[in-house]
Amino acid sequence: MKDGLCPKCNSRTVYKGEAYKGVVLSSQFTVFTGGIHLPPTPYVSYICTTCGYFEIYVTDQKRLAEVSNSSHWTKDL
């Protein structure tokens, strides 16, 4: 979806929204990696307005590295 093409319906009606940049994305989430007081996780989301398919990507490289070193996450083989 990052290229503007929906992988589900092949439409080009994909819109992008970034966390903390508007009312629509005011709901925040935290990727838990074991810490008690983690700040909200920055993310970018994409939605297809033709079929409703939705994807979300964590944009914080430090948080992604924490996930790969956390016992709370397992690698899907």
Buried (B, 14 or more C-beta within 10 A) or exposed (E): BEEEBBEBEEBEEBEEBEBEEEEEBEEEEEBBBEEEEEEEBBBBBBBBEBEEBEBBEBEBEEBBEBBEEBEEBEEEE
